Amino acid sequence: MTQRKDITTMRRSRNVDGLIGALSDPAAIVRLTAAEALGSAGDERALEPLELLKFSDPDTGVRRAASIAHTQVAARLAARKVTGR
């Protein structure tokens, strides 16, 4: 089971794979925090897992966080395409 402090460590080290794995943690607060971290990271690998989570998680707060994070990642990717980065 992942702890919230583990999410902070993964966020700081930009461990996107670890954060994606945390999206399936049994604790809603861990899934929510991981979704928020992925939104901040803006890595395209997070798009599909966030898309699934925003429609399937039993917790409304987690679904909301996943939806916001998904939008953040998509916006960051769109901005990169416009600026050519």
Secondary structure as GFF3:
##gff-version 3
##sequence-region A 1 85
A	DSSP	alpha_helix	4	12	.	.	.	ID=ss1
A	DSSP	alpha_helix	16	22	.	.	.	ID=ss2
A	DSSP	alpha_helix	28	41	.	.	.	ID=ss3
A	DSSP	three_ten_helix	44	46	.	.	.	ID=ss4
A	DSSP	alpha_helix	47	56	.	.	.	ID=ss5
A	DSSP	alpha_helix	60	83	.	.	.	ID=ss6
###
